[in-house]
Amino acid sequence: MSRLAARFWVDAYLARLRFSDIPAFVTAHGDDTAGAVLVKLNTLDGQAQAFHRSYDLMSGDRKWVLLAEGPETDVDASVRRQGEFDPDLWVIEVEDRQGRHLLDEPGLE
């Protein structure tokens, strides 16, 4: 199965967030073609979560899984560590007090 280029997915995700009036920003621009994507959800109360895509080896499905959660400074440190391992990493920061990230919606897996 072919994969979407990272830039195409990021642009589509940002558009979906805009349609829902959820602010989001690219804080690290990875490789346009094959970069991995990490999504940080900032709930604007000092807490945050970070998600990355993972593959279920049994089913072959791609899904978003929690990488880190807790105080925003701790989540930021985790995101920085991921960036040190992967210079092609995209990081998108979503800011929503209600905790919406839309990653569980169809088409974003």
C-alpha positions in Angstrom: 0.0 0.0 0.0 1.4 3.4 -0.9 1.7 6.2 1.7 0.8 9.8 1.5 3.6 12.2 1.3 4.1 13.7 4.8 3.6 17.3 3.5 0.3 16.4 1.9 -0.9 14.7 5.1 0.2 17.7 7.3 -1.5 20.2 5.0 -4.8 18.2 5.0 -4.6 17.8 8.8 -4.1 21.6 9.3 -7.0 22.3 7.0 -9.2 19.9 8.9 -8.3 21.6 12.2 -8.9 25.1 10.7 -12.4 24.0 9.6 -13.1 23.1 13.3 -11.6 26.4 14.5 -8.8 24.6 16.3 -5.5 26.5 16.2 -2.5 24.5 15.1 1.1 25.4 14.1 4.0 23.5 12.4 6.8 23.8 15.0 9.2 21.5 13.1 9.2 21.1 9.3 10.3 17.6 8.5 11.0 15.9 5.2 8.2 16.7 2.7 8.1 13.2 1.4 8.9 10.7 4.1 9.1 12.5 7.4 7.3 11.1 10.4 4.7 13.3 12.1 4.3 14.0 15.8 1.3 15.9 17.1 1.5 17.8 20.4 -1.8 18.7 22.0 -1.5 21.7 24.3 -4.6 22.2 26.4 -3.4 25.6 27.6 -3.5 24.7 31.3 0.1 23.6 31.6 -0.7 20.1 30.5 0.0 18.5 27.1 0.0 15.2 25.2 2.1 14.0 22.3 0.9 11.5 19.7 2.7 9.5 17.0 1.6 7.1 14.4 2.2 3.4 14.9 1.5 0.3 13.0 -0.5 -2.6 14.4 1.6 -5.6 13.2 -1.3 -8.0 13.6 -3.8 -6.0 11.5 -1.6 -3.8 9.5 -3.6 -0.8 10.6 -2.0 2.6 11.3 -3.2 4.3 14.4 -2.2 7.3 16.6 -0.8 6.3 20.0 0.1 8.4 23.0 3.8 9.1 23.2 3.9 11.3 26.3 1.5 13.2 28.5 1.7 15.4 31.6 3.2 18.8 32.3 3.9 20.7 29.1 7.6 21.0 29.9 7.9 17.2 30.2 6.1 16.6 26.9 8.2 19.3 25.2 11.3 17.4 26.4 10.0 14.2 25.0 9.3 15.9 21.6 12.8 17.3 21.6 14.3 13.9 22.2 12.3 12.5 19.3 13.6 15.3 17.1 17.2 14.4 18.1 16.6 10.8 16.8 14.8 11.9 13.6 15.9 15.0 11.8 13.1 14.5 9.3 10.4 14.7 12.0 7.4 17.0 11.6 5.9 18.5 14.8 2.5 20.0 14.8 1.3 21.8 17.9 -2.5 21.9 18.4 -3.9 24.3 21.0 -7.3 23.5 22.3 -8.7 23.8 25.8 -11.2 21.1 25.1 -8.5 18.6 24.2 -9.6 18.1 20.6 -7.0 16.9 18.2 -9.2 15.1 15.6 -6.7 12.3 15.2 -9.5 9.8 15.8 -11.5 11.0 12.9 -11.8 9.0 9.6 -9.1 9.8 7.1 -6.5 10.9 9.6 -5.1 7.5 10.4 
